[in-house]
Amino acid sequence: MAQFSKNWAKDESKGFNERLKEAIRPEESLKPRLEQASRLIQAQITNLDNRLLRLQERDSLIFKSMTVAIQKHDTQTSSALSNELAEVRKMAKIASQSKIALEQTALRLNTVQNLGDMVATLAPAVGVIRDIRLRLVNFMPEAEHGMGEIGNILSSTLLDAGQLGVPTLNFEAANEDAQKILAEASIVAENKMKEKFPDLPSPVREAT
């Protein structure tokens, strides 16, 4: 009950009826934090979109140079460009997978209706954000702060929601759900890569 009062008293400017509603339905006092997290996630999705466009442009330039090198039978240059292309595509796949997983997470956050939904959604979301943050840190260090902020908001909201009388969280189920989101994102990202990035020229494919 003390937690109800704490959340109720967060904004003294609210009218009595509105604060009473939040005391009865405490999830209402936590929703603004979910909305903030969703906005931050959308910002990261935009950043990933921009990074993917730059990677696709870089891939196109390397691909053209590699094709010319192959036509000239310059195996040393074509091999070096092939390695560079593989690295670019590795980064593109990570960025694409991260973007798709973030989109799925944002969609789930936007459909939360009650405390039960909130906990069931937040628990795997925390795991997804943590995983994406670790994936991006090596080639998108600028995402570190933003992803960390999202993770902190979701974790603290989950903690507060758990103190409002929600049944004990099933961490194993939450982890499985997070892994499912990431696995599905990986499959979709793989298909998108095939659509947007051309196959390597056959001599390179045979050499790798």
C-alpha positions, 0 to 999 in steps of 0.5 A, a space after each residue: 500500500 505504501 508503494 501505491 501512495 508513493 506512485 500516487 503522490 508523484 505528481 501533486 498537480 494532478 486532480 483528485 480523480 486522476 490520482 484516485 484512478 492511479 491508486 486503483 490502477 497503479 500501472 497508469 503511473 508507470 505508463 509514462 516511463 514505458 512511453 519514454 522508453 518507446 521514444 528512446 527505442 524509436 530514436 535507436 531504430 532511426 540511428 540503426 536505419 541510418 547506419 544500415 544505409 551507410 553500410 549498404 552504400 559502402 558495400 556497393 562501392 566495395 562490391 564494384 571494386 571487387 568485381 573489377 579486381 576479379 575481371 583483372 585477375 587481381 587475386 590479392 586485391 579481390 581477396 582483400 576486398 572480399 574480407 572487407 565486404 564480409 566485415 561490412 555485411 557482418 555489421 549490417 546483419 547485426 544492425 538489421 537484427 538489432 533494429 528488428 528486435 527493437 521494433 518488436 520490443 517497442 510494439 510489445 511496450 505499446 500494447 501493455 494494458 495492465 500490470 500483468 502485461 507490463 511485467 510479462 513484457 518488460 522482463 524479456 525486453 530487459 534481456 533483449 536490450 541488454 543483448 543488443 547493447 552488447 552487440 552494438 558496442 563494438 561498431 556503434 559506440 554512440 549507441 552505448 549511452 542510449 541503449 543503457 538509458 533504455 535498459 535502466 528505464 525498463 529495469 526500474 519500471 519492472 522493479 516498481 511494477 513487481 512491488 505493486 503486487 504482481 505475482 513472482 516473475 518467472 525468469 526462465 520464461 522471460 529469458 526464453 521469450 527474449 531469446 525467441 525475439 532475438 532468434 526471430 529477428 535474426 531470421 528476418 534479418 538474414 532474409 533482408 540481407 539476401 534482398 538488399 545485398 548481392 551475392 558475391 561473384 562466383 570466383 570469390 564464393 568458391 575461394 571462401 
